[in-house]
Amino acid sequence: MIGRMVMASDTSDANTGAGTEMLLTAGAGAVFILERAAISQTAQSTSEQAEASIRRFAIGSTGGDAVVEVTSDSTATISTVVTVEGTIAITEGSSTENVYYRQGWNVLSGFLWTPGSDDEGILADLAGTIDIAIPTTQTSLTWDVSVTFREFGT
């Protein structure tokens, strides 16, 4: 396939409030397609419902660093910026966000999104941002979040 395949993860992300778990922002001269997103936890043994969403924004973001590994070519560098526990400079639920996918899930079984075909990946255009979020407040849990995406361009 064309492009650079990249995996990014954030483990042991302690979070109690609603909000973004991982942000992907396309770099200058590059676009990417989200191909997989997952959220799980291993600390809680009690069933609890949660919600996850995948949203696209036309604005940048800020946040901490995630562990990123280029899996298709170990010598390549990527221009997509991957951050964790970031901040989007909009109000949750405002019209400047596009919610591409929203699903309820149980914290004991985890959340996994994969496209049904190659044509269903979520595209982030130049300087666009996609976030993986838990938009509802949860019990204090430690999340493991991971994504796989394919980057095209510089």
N, C-alpha and C positions, 0 to 999 in steps of 0.2 A: 504494500500500500504506500501511497504517497504521504509525506509529512513525517514529523517526528512524534513517536508515541511516548508519552510522559505519564508517570505515576507520581502522585503527591499524597502525603498522609500527615495526619496530626494525631498522635496518640496521647492518651491521658489528659484530655482537655476538660478540666473541671468547669462546669457551667450550670447555673441554676435558672437563669433568666431566658426569655425568648430572644432569638436573634440569630445572626449569622454564625455558622460554624467554620466555613471555608469560603474564600473568595478567589476567583480566577479573573485576572484582568489582562486582556490581550495587549501585547507590547506594540510599539510603533512599527508599522510595516508587517504585522503578523495578524493572523486570525487563528482561532482554534475551534474544534468541535468537541464538546463533552461527550464521552462515550460510556462513562460509568461513574456512579456516585454511591457511596455506602456510609452508613452510620451504625455503630454498634456500641455496646457497653458490656462489661463483665462483672461489675461491682454489685449490681442489684439483683436480688432473687425474687422480687415481688412484681407481679404483672402490673403494668401501667401503660395506658394508651398515650401516644405522642403523635405529632404531626411533623412531616418534613416537606419542604418545598424547594424547588429549583427555580430561580428567578433570573431574569436578564435585565441589565440596566445599561443605559447609555452614558454612564458617568463612572469616574474612577472610585477608588476605595483606599482605605488604610487598614493596617492590621499587623500582626506579628508574622514571623516566618514559618513556613511549613517545610517538611522534609520533601525534597523533590528529586526524582531520579528519572533521567532520560533513558528509556528502556530500548529504543530502537537504534541508537547510535551513542555510545558512551562518550565520544569526543565532542558531541554537539553541545552547543549552548542554546538555551531557549530565551525568548523575549517575553513570554507570558509570565506575569508576576502572580505567585501563589501566596496568599496570606491566610492567617487563621484568626478567629475571633475578631474579625474586622468590623469596620463601621462603614455603612453606606450613608451618604449625606442626604437622605430623604426620610420621610416618615413612613414607617411600616404601613403597607396597604395603600399607599398613594398611587396616583395614576401614572407616575413615572417609572413604575416597575411593571414588568411583564412576567406573570407567573406561568411558567411552562408546564410545571408538574407539581401537584400537591397530593399527598397521600397520608392517611392515618396508618399507624403501625404500632406494634407492641414492642416495648423496650427489651423484652426477653428474646425476641427473635431478630431484631435489627431491621434496618431499612436498606433496600438495594434497588437502585434504578439502573436499568440498561435499556438501550433502544431496541425495539423489536426488529429493526433492519438497519442497514447502513444509512438509509435516508432519514432516519428519525433522530440522529444526533442533534444536539442543541448547539447552534453556531453563535460564537461571539465575534463580532466584526472588529475592526480596528479600534483599539482602546475601549472596547465594550467590556462589561463585567458580568460574570455569572456567579451567583452565590448558592451555596447549599446551606439551608437554614432550618432551624426548628422555631417556627413562628409563635409557638405557645409556651408559656412558662411550665417547666417540669420540676419534679423533685430533684434535689441536688444529685447529679450523676456525673460520671466521668466518661466522656464520649471518645470513641476512636472514629475518625472521619478519614475517608480516602476517596480519591478521584482518579480517573484515567481520562486523558484527553489527547487529541492529536493536533499538533501545531503545524501551521503552514506559513511560509514567508521567512523573513530574516530572523 
